[in-house]
């Protein structure tokens, strides 16, 4: 059992699972922010009220859905910013799990 707990602590499985669950929730929140707030505002700025993701250009018989691409890009940029600033803000960039585990093992000996 000790080896399993050591594995979980060193490999960060609990953190990974927590991140996965929070990532899903943040993704839904950001998707709503982009779809319900940012896209309509950009639509007004671009001169057409409506959903940004519905904007497209037809070139011959091909539809270039640039609005959908821009909407997904904004979604990605917001999630990336949340992850980056959350990571920095919580000080996780300074956390070294291996050093913590080694120090913990030394204490137990």
C-alpha positions as CSV (number, residue, x, y, z in Angstrom):
1,X,0.0,0.0,0.0
2,X,2.9,2.4,0.8
3,X,4.3,1.9,-2.7
4,X,1.0,2.7,-4.3
5,X,0.6,5.9,-2.2
6,X,4.2,6.9,-3.1
7,X,3.4,6.3,-6.8
8,X,0.2,8.4,-6.5
9,X,2.1,11.2,-4.8
10,X,5.1,11.2,-7.1
11,X,3.2,10.8,-10.4
12,X,0.5,13.4,-9.4
13,X,-2.4,11.2,-10.3
14,X,-4.8,12.9,-7.9
15,X,-3.8,16.2,-9.2
16,X,-4.3,15.0,-12.8
17,X,-7.8,13.7,-11.9
18,X,-8.7,16.9,-10.2
19,X,-7.4,18.9,-13.1
20,X,-9.4,16.8,-15.6
21,X,-12.6,17.4,-13.6
22,X,-12.0,21.1,-13.2
23,X,-10.9,21.4,-16.8
24,X,-14.3,20.0,-17.9
25,X,-16.1,22.5,-15.7
26,X,-14.0,25.4,-16.8
27,X,-14.4,24.4,-20.5
28,X,-18.2,24.6,-20.1
29,X,-18.0,28.0,-18.4
30,X,-15.7,29.4,-21.0
31,X,-17.8,28.0,-23.8
32,X,-20.8,29.8,-22.4
33,X,-18.8,33.0,-21.9
34,X,-17.6,33.0,-25.5
35,X,-21.0,31.9,-27.0
36,X,-23.3,34.1,-24.9
37,X,-21.3,37.2,-24.3
38,X,-18.1,37.6,-26.4
39,X,-19.6,36.4,-29.7
40,X,-22.6,38.7,-29.6
41,X,-20.5,41.7,-28.7
42,X,-18.1,40.9,-31.6
43,X,-21.0,40.5,-33.9
44,X,-22.2,44.0,-33.0
45,X,-18.7,45.4,-33.5
46,X,-18.5,43.7,-36.9
47,X,-21.7,45.3,-37.9
48,X,-24.0,42.3,-37.8
49,X,-25.9,41.4,-34.6
50,X,-25.9,37.7,-34.1
51,X,-23.7,34.8,-33.3
52,X,-20.1,35.1,-34.5
53,X,-19.8,31.4,-35.1
54,X,-22.4,31.6,-37.9
55,X,-20.3,34.0,-40.0
56,X,-18.9,32.5,-43.2
57,X,-17.6,33.3,-46.6
58,X,-18.5,31.3,-49.7
59,X,-15.8,30.7,-52.3
60,X,-17.3,28.9,-55.1
61,X,-19.1,25.9,-53.6
62,X,-16.9,25.9,-50.5
63,X,-18.1,27.5,-47.3
64,X,-15.2,29.0,-45.2
65,X,-16.6,29.2,-41.6
66,X,-14.2,31.8,-40.3
67,X,-16.6,32.9,-37.5
68,X,-16.7,29.4,-36.1
69,X,-12.9,29.2,-36.2
70,X,-12.6,32.6,-34.5
71,X,-15.1,31.5,-31.8
72,X,-13.1,28.3,-31.1
73,X,-9.9,30.3,-31.0
74,X,-11.3,32.7,-28.5
75,X,-12.5,29.8,-26.4
76,X,-9.0,28.3,-26.5
77,X,-7.3,31.6,-25.6
78,X,-9.5,32.2,-22.6
79,X,-8.9,28.7,-21.3
80,X,-5.2,29.0,-21.8
81,X,-5.1,32.3,-20.0
82,X,-7.1,30.9,-17.1
83,X,-4.8,27.9,-16.8
84,X,-1.6,30.0,-17.1
85,X,-2.7,32.7,-14.6
86,X,-4.2,30.1,-12.2
87,X,-1.0,28.1,-12.3
88,X,1.2,31.1,-11.7
89,X,-1.2,32.6,-9.1
90,X,-1.3,29.5,-7.0
91,X,2.4,29.2,-7.1
92,X,2.3,25.7,-8.7
93,X,5.2,26.6,-11.0
94,X,7.5,26.6,-7.9
95,X,6.2,23.3,-6.6
96,X,8.6,20.4,-6.9
97,X,6.8,17.1,-6.0
98,X,10.0,15.0,-6.1
99,X,11.7,17.2,-3.5
100,X,8.6,17.1,-1.3
101,X,8.5,13.3,-1.5
102,X,12.2,13.0,-0.8
103,X,11.9,15.3,2.2
104,X,8.9,13.3,3.5
105,X,10.8,10.0,3.1
106,X,13.8,11.3,5.0
107,X,11.5,12.4,7.8
108,X,10.0,8.9,8.1
109,X,13.5,7.2,8.3
